[in-house]
Amino acid sequence: MTSDQTPARFAPTALMLGNIVTGCSVMAPAGMLPELAAGLGVGVRTAGLLITFGAVVLCIGSPLTAWLTSRFDRRALLAATLLVLTGGNLVSALAPDYASLLAIRLVMLAVGALYTPQAAGTAALISSAEKRGSTIAYVFLGWSLAAAVGLPLITFVASRFGWQSAYVMIGGAGAVSCALLTWRLPSGLKGAVVELRTWIELGRNRMVVLLLLVTTLQMSGQFVIFTFMGPLLRRLTGADANQIGLVFALYGACGFLGVVIATRIVDGWGPYRTSLLFTCLLFAGISIWTVGAGVYALMAVAVVIWGLGFASTNSMQQVRLVAAAPPLASASVSLNTSVLYVGQAIGSAVGGVLFERELVGATGYVAMVFVALALLAILASRPRLPVAAMA
């Protein structure tokens, strides 16, 4: 696996910490929309377009960069990506206006699109076959921690010290993460080369296509609400910055807990049943959010249930994609990351339109429709038992 004798101990943790930085870089605007809108002199919906346009760049960049960099050493590639994320966040703190911040973000995320799929592919390379599912799920704990710790911190720092300070904080975390990854990840790791026929093979794989549809629908439903969660709580319940930060913390902490549970049960339950369980929790949480709109305590409870499913469902998608086509894992995971961002773009755009038109109560119902369709797609992706097993 490696070209030298560098031990791989703690390598999954290094990959996971990089996902924290990536997750914070992608989700940061959601934690400080009011501060960005006020500081840059734009509306909340316009500030939300930082997420929408960023997601568009990410969904294009993920498969494209996977194709262009498939021959590169993974340690060098992932470290370079973290360096760009670090620099991009630090430069964002200096942006004088909205247009400049948007341009910096798009350039940063065009490169940052590399990290998550390549980290998942690298996790598969450094783990044994029987531990692959739990290792990939562990690496994706980074996204849960980005929501559990990163978003509340971003909300806290931005509300008290300004949005620029929040970007500096993310940049500092990126520098630490880059150093740790360079130290602990073995060199010489390379996955299968991604070529044109790789994408053709994936397109002909029914299971892969269904799983990509599941990801798109799950993320679209969540980001109808998530992009504007802070402003929605403020509008519907009168929540202040501390209360909004608490909801983000509950969301992320439960996301972390959900991934821990999923990591522990996936090897025994199997990724299909684990995915179905946590998507049901996702749907239940969004449903309670919808019917409880206007009651802060009920909406917070909804976020707890929703949170258990938000990160674990994506982790299971990665595990199922790797299992569906192991030789094509790097490409399939990059495509999953791409459609994940397609879902973010769709959801945030739909949510923005509803928010601007004062249809805030409709956001929950639209989100429920997306997630219900995702559940139907999961049921359609149920693994077919061998004839011998059915006899």
Secondary structure, 3 states (H helix, E strand, C coil): CCCCCCCCCCHHHHHHHHHHHHHHHHHHHHHCHHHHHHHHCCCHHHHHHHHHHHHHHHHHHHHHHHHHCCCCCHHHHHHHHHHHHHHHHHHHCCCCCHHHHHHHHHHHHHHHCCHHHHHHHHHHHCCCHHHHHHHHHHHCHHHHHHHHHHHHHHHHHHHHHCHHHHHHHHHHHHHHHHHHHHHHCCCCCCCCCCCHHHHHHHHCCHHHHHHHHHHHHHHHHHHHHHCCHHHHHHHHHCCCHHHHHHHHHHHHHHHHHHHHHHHHHHHHHCHHHHHHHHHHHHHHHHHHHHHCCCCHHHHHHHHHHHHHHHHHHHHHHHHHHHHHCHHHHHHHHHHHHHHHHHHHHHHHHHHHHHHHCCCCCHHHHHHHHHHHHHHHHHHHCCCCCCHHHHC
